[in-house]
Structures are given as C-alpha cells and as structure tokens.
Amino acid sequence: MKKQLATVLLAGLLIQLGLAQADTVKGRIKYVSHKANTIQIDVKNKEPVVIRFDANTQYKNTSGIKDLNPPDLIKVEYTPGSAATQISKVTFGLPPGVEIDRKELLVILQGKRGPYTLGDSRPPKKVMKGHIPSAKPIFPENKQAFLQALPADKNQLLVFYCGGPTCPFTGQSVKLAMDNGYTNIKGFQAGLPAWKRSKMVVHSESKWLAKNLAQHVVILDVRSPQASRAQHITSAVSLPATELANMTKQFIASKTIPKLPGVADLRAPVVIYADKHTDRNALLAFKHVRSWGYSNTSILNGGLNAWQSAGLPTSSGAPASQIVYVKHLPKGAIKPAEFIELARPGSAATLVDVRTDQEVAEGTIKGSMHIPLDGLVSQLDSLPRDQEILLYCANGIRAEMAYETLSKQGYKVRFLNETPSFDGAGGFSL
C-alpha cells in the first residue's frame, strides 16, 4: 500500500515539475458528472478510469461534453493527475447513401416503403431488454445466425441499427449483408440511444421479463382495476393509464418534480403492459412515464396476451397497489438500510462526501468528511486505512467514481448508489 501511495505522490510531483508523460486511454463512457467535471470510462480488460475535463479540454468529432453520453466510445488524451487535453468521440461510418435518420425510419416502420426487416445488431440479450418496435436480433458477430435471420428476397429493404454512432455493429451488419448479395440496405446509425432520447416507444420481450420478475424491475399493469384483478403478470403493480394521466396534471399544477411512487431512480427499468402492446392505455402510460424522465421505460411486446400464450406466470385477484422497487446494487454499492445504520454517530465507518463545496454548503451528513471528487487523489493520505470508507454524493455517480479510485489504492470502501436529501442540520433521508 505504501508503494501505491508513493506512486501517486510521485505522479503529483512530476506533474508540478512538468515532467509527467501524456497518456491516451480508449473506452466507453460509464458516467459523466457535469458537477464535478469528471468522466468515468470502462476500458476493455482493465479497471475503469476516472478523468477530469475543464474549460481547456478540446473536443474532436463532437460539439462538446454535453454531446457525450454512456455508452459512447471515446479516446482521451491526458496527463495523469491533470484534466484531459483532448476528448475524441470514436464513431463508425456507413457507405454513402446508406444512412437514414429517425424521420426516415419512422416512414419505413409505418409501411410506406413496403416490406422491410429491421435488425437490432446489438448482442441478443440487450435486444430483449429494449428495442425499437418490430426489430429482431440480428447480431453480425454470429455470421450463420445473422444470415439465417435475413429474408430470402435479397431485394427486400433491410434496416440495421445498434447502440449509436460509436457502436460498430450497424456498419458490420451493412457490410455483411452487402457481401452476401443484399441490394436494398439502410442503416440507422444514430441507433437506440437517439431513439430513446426522442422519447419514442421502446419494446421489451416476455422472455427477458420472465427472467427478471424481481424487485429490480418495475412492472406496471395499466389496464382497468377490474381487468387487473381478473388476470395479471405475477409481481405487477396495478396503475391504470388514467391515473398516470391525472398524476401528470397534479405534478404540473403543484409545480413538483414528477416521479413514480417509490421509484426515485430515473434509470430504473420500467415495463408497461396492457392486453396488447398497441392498446391505447399502454401507449398513453408510456408517454407519461417516459416524460417524467424514466429513460429505461418500455412496453411489453405483445402485452399480456403474448405473455399468456407463452405460458408465463400470471395471478388472479387483487394485484399489488404499491411499487416496491429495489435498485440493483452494482459492485461496491452499499444497501441503503446499512448505510443509514453506519451513518449514525459512533459507527466504525468513515463517511466521505465527494460533492462540490457549493453543494455541501447547502447540507451534508453530520460527522462526514468532505473531499470533492476532483481533489480525492491529492488527499489520499487524509483517509483512514483501518476503517471502512463510505462514499456519497447527489445521486451515486461521483461516489462510484470515487469508489473506483480508492478501491484501486487498496482502501476498504463502498459507495451509496442513491439520491439523499439533506436537511441542512446534519440529517438526511433516502
């Protein structure tokens, strides 16, 4: 451990002397914290890397940091201990005349260009969790399955998409189809991220949901209470579309931040269903929940009818009326109840608030240390090695970044992946 600390201190000294060597790292964005001017990058076969950016950071192939989101692929040039000098968005192009935008894709989905096959070129497991309506998994890295999924008519319109312009699978699919004689091929290079940002309908599949009937997924039966009592998906909560519409009106009238009762995490997976995915109630419910900011909202493809046809579990009688959502804990996260217990005075843990000075001035947890994320490395020697360190911030993003930094330095550490509220007098709630 002393050797690791010495390495960090030596790096700081070299930076001060102007002798530190520049480095380059390439990976996919996991988190961006605009408050801390920090970005966390998942690097293939390596530990995640946390890098700062500032007003002097230059950008290539992107308009700036606001145009960068998970899971964009980027290349960062920086000197360890200093802010990034350049961040480049790594994108994959398509042959001339192949790329289409969202509006053209909508025209195709409406059948105005004739018969088509829409291929989601991401790994199949991701497709099942959420995809553009009518898409089916067509993954180019499995060539045999890819070709089997294509239509026999090589003149039929093929459209491919994947995880956006930094995802290579759209281009790979287009090339593989061309190499095998298909002549009418388009690529929606903006992909699922752009589709979701536009709040367009996303479908999830029964096969995926059946494996996730747990508290980590919010399942909403948006039909009438009578229909829900007759038959509903096991573990679903009855929340009719009309009630969601009324909630939106109440949020607007009271000027309060909209949210699903019991679901503070806007990244929570929310699955909406009615009898069919085309039912007005399903579409109306999706519109409201998605407009409240829940980015991982989807409509169950085929609805309850498809679920029952697949022989998947249903229940009769009164369904649950309250959502019980438990966020899936990522590596290093602490359960909220345990954090509350260890945050009490006299516990054996050391709490560290990694938010900015301005945020902390408005309230923090009594007895906790304050070390802003961007100053963490320079203050490693102030942290105890004989106690567990519990990190927290405004929503868990910066706390997880700090966790990655401290765990690599050998500290015993966990982080709170929640959104705490501070009362200004040292108290808090989750």
N, C-alpha and C positions, 0 to 999 in steps of 0.2 A: 504494500500500500504506500509506503514511504517513497518507493521508486516512482509510482504513478503520480504522486503529488509533486515530486521533484520534476517530473517531465512537464507537468502543467506549468509550474513556476518558471521553468527554463524557457518554455514556449513564450510566456509573457515577457520575459527579459529580452528574448530575441526580437520580439515584435517592437519593444521600446527602442531597441538599437537599430531597427530597420534591417535585421539580418534574417528574419523568418522567410522561408521559401513559400511561394504561392502554391496552391493545390487546386485540383479540379475534382469534383465529385458529380456523378450522374445517377439519378434515381427518380422515383415517383414521389410526388408530394403526398404526405400523410396529413399534415396540418399546416395552416398558415395562421399566425397570430398577428393581426394588424396592430393590436395594442402594444405588443412587445417587439414589433418589427422583427419577428422571428419565424423561420420556416423549418419544418421537420421533414426530412427526406428518407424514404425507405430505399436503401441501396441493396441490390441483389447480392445475396450470400454474405452480407455484412450487417453490422449493427446500424440502426438508424442514425442519421447525422443531423444535428441541430445547428443552423447557421443564421446569423443576423443579416438584415439588409437595412440600408439607410438612404438618405437623400442622394448620396453619391453613387449608389448602385446603378449600373447601366443594364438595360434590358435588350434582348435580341429575340426576334420572331414573336414579340408580344408587346402590347402597349404599356405594360407595367405590372406591378404586383397585384393590382385588382383584377387582372385578367388571368391570374394563375389560381387554380383550384385543384384539390385532390380529384383524381389521381394523375394529374398532368405529369408528363415526363420532362425533366429539366436537367440542364447541366450548369453547375455553379462554379465559378472561379473565385477563389478567396484565399486569404492568408489566415491560417488558424489563429483564432483569438480576435480577428477583425471582421468587420462587415463584408459581405460579398461585393466584389468589384463588378462582376457581371453575372446575370442570370439569363440563360438561353432556354427558350421553350423548344423542345425537340419534337418536331412534327413529321408526319409521313404524308407524302403527296400521292395523288392519283393521276392516271394518264389523262391527257387533255380530253375534255368533253364528257368525262365520266361523273364528275362530282355534281351532286344536286343539293339544294338547300331544303329547309324544313317545309317551306310552302310547296315545293315540287313534290316532296314526299307525301304530303297530305293529299295532293291531287291524285297520286298513284294509289294511296290507301282507299280513296273514295271510288276506285274502279274506273277512273276517267282515262286511264292509259291502257286499259284492257287487263287481261290476266297477268298476274305477277307472282313472284316468290320473293318474300322478304326474309333475308337471312341475318340473324344476330350472330356475329362472328366471334363473340367472346366465348370463354370456356362455358360449357353447358350448365354447370352449377350456378353460375352467375345469371344466366338467361332465365332459369326457373324462378329466381327471386324477383325479377322485374325486367320487363322487356316492352318494346313498342308493340301495340296491338297488331295481331296477325303474324308476327315474326316467329320463326322457329330456329332452334340452334343449328348453325352450320359452321362448324369450327374448322378452319383451314389446316390446323396442325395435325388433324386426323384425316389424311387425304382420302382414304377409302370411304369413310362415313360421310365426308364432305360431298364427294361425287354422287353417292347414293341418295343424298338429300336433294339434289338438283333435279329439275323437271326433265323429262325425256325430250321435250321440244327445245332444241338449242337456240331457237329464236325468241322464246318467251322472255319477258322482261325479268331480269334479276336485279335485286337491290340489296346491297350489303351495308352493314354498319357495325361499329363496335363501341369502344369506350372513349371515342373522341379523336381529335387530330393527333394526339400523342400516343395513340394505340395503333400498332402495326397491322392488326388483323383485317381491317377493311381492305387495305391495299393488297395483302396476301390473298384474300378471297377473290378480289377482282382479277388478279394475275392468274390464279389457279383456274378460275372459270374460263378466262380467255385462252389459256394454254390448252384447254380441253374442248375448244370449239364453240363456246357460247358467244353469241354476237350482240346481244342487247343487254348491256350491263351498266348499272349505275352504282354509285357509292355515296352514302350519306356520311361524309367524313366528320361532320360535327358530332355525330353519334348520340348515344343515350344521355350524356351529361347535358347537351344543349336542349334535347327534347324535354328533359325534366326541368331545366331552368325556365322553359316556356310554360311550365305547369300543364303540359299535355298529359293525357291519360296514359298510365302505365299498367300493364297486366302482370300478375303473378300466377303461378301454376299450383294446382292442387297437390301435385307430387311433392313440391318443396314445402308447402304449408303443412302437409301431413307430418313431415319430419320436424316441424317447429311448433307443435301445439304446446307451447310453454309460455311462461310469463315474460319471455323476451320478445314476443310478438304481440301486437295489439290487433285483435280480430273484432271487427265491428259488423254486426248484423243490422243493416239499415232499413229493413222492411218494417212493416207494422208490428206492434207488440203481439197481435193475435197470430200472425204468421210465424213469428219467432218462437212463440210458445208451442206451436204445433210441431215444429222441427227446426233445429239449428245446429250449426257446427259446434262440436264439443269445445268448450272453453271460450266461445264467442260471447261478446257483450252486446246486449240489445241497445242500440242508439239510433232510432229512426232518423231518416234524412230530414224530415220536417223539423225535428228537434234540433238538428245541427244548423239548419237554416235560421231558426229562432235564436240560437246561441250567437250566430254571426251578428244578427240585429242587436242583440244585447251588448255585445262587445263594442260595436260601433256607437251605440247610444251612451254607454258608460265610459267610452274612450279608454278601455282597458286592453291589455295585450291578450289576444285570443290564444286559448290553449285547450287541449283535451283534458278533462278532469283526471288528474293523477298521472299525466304524462308531460313532464317538463322538458324532456329530451326531444328536441326537434329532429334528431336523427333516428328516432325510434321507428322500426318497421311497422307500418300500419296497413292492414289488409281489410278492404271493404268488400262486402258481398251482398247481393240480393239473389233472387231466383236465377237470373241470367246476368251476364256482365253488361248487357245492353239496356237493362232496366233503367228507367229514369231515376229511380231512387239511388242506384249505385253511382250514376254519373253526377247527380246533384251532391251526394255526400262527398265524392272525390273532390269536386270543385271547392267545397267549403273547407274540408280538412287540409287540402293542399294549399289553399290560400292563407291558412293560418301559419304556414311555414314548415309543415312536416314534409320534408323533402323525400322521404322514403315511403310515401303513400302509394298504394296500388289497388287495383280492382281485381278480384279473383276471376280469372278467365273461366268462363262457363258458369260461374256462380254456383249456388247450392245445387242446381240440377246436375252439373258435371261432377260435383263432389259426391253426390249420392250415387250417380252412375258408376263411379269408381269404387264404390263400396267402402268409402271412408267414414270414420266415426261421426255420428250425429246423436243428438239428445233431444228429448221432448220435455215439456214442462217449462216453467219459468226460467229463462236464461239469466245469467248474471246481469246486474244493472249498473255495476261499478267496475271501472277498469282497474286492474291490479297489474301494473307494469313494473318489471324488474329489469333494469338495464343490464345487458350482458357485460360482465366485467372483463375488460382487456387485461393483458398481462401487466401485473404491477399495481392494479387498482385495488382499493380497499372498499369493503362493503360500507354503505352509508351508516348503518347502525353501529358498526365497530368504530368508525371514525368519530361519531358523536361521543361514544364512550371514552375513547382515548383523548378526546379534546378537553375532557374535564380537568380542572386543576389537580395537580399532583400525580398525573399519569406518567408512565415511563417513557412516553414518546415525545419527540420534539416536533412541533408544528412549524412549518415554514410557508409563509405567504409569498408567492412569486409574482404577484401583480405589481403594477406601477405605483409610484409614490402617490399619484393623484387618486388612484382607486383606494389605496389603503387609508388615505386621509379621510375618506367617507365612511370607513368602518372596517374592522378586521376582527379576528378571534383573539380574545384576551389571552395573553401569555405566549403568543406565537412570535417567531422571528420574522423579520421582513427582509427578503433578499430578492430584488427584481430579477426576472429570468435572465436579462442580458448582463447582469452582474454576478451570476452564480459562480462561474468558473474562477473569477478573481477572489471569491470569498470562501473557497472550499475549506480553508483552514479554520474558519469560524464554526464549522458544522461538527457535531459530535460523531464519533465513530463507535461509541459504546452504547448508543441509544438508537431506536428506530426513528427515522425521519418521515413525517407525513406531510406531503406537499398539497397545496390547494391554490386555486385561482378563481376566475369568474365562472368558468364552465368546464374545466378539466383539461383543456387543450394545452395551455402553458405548463400546467402541473405535470402532464405526461411527458412533455419535452424535458422538463427538469428531471423527471424520473430517469429518462434515458441517459442523461448526463451523469447523474450521481450513481446510478447502478453500475455504469462502466468504470467508475472510480472506486468501486468496492464498498459503497455505503449500503447500509441496511435501510431500504427506502420503499415506500408505497405512495400512491397519489389518489386524490379524491376526484372521481370522474363524474362530478355532479355540479349543479349550479346553486351555490349557497347564497343566502340572503343575510346581510349583516344589519344589526340594529343600531350601530353607532356607539354602543356602550360595552362592546366586547362579546356580545352574544350573537348567535347565528341560528339559522334554520335551513333545512334541506328540503 
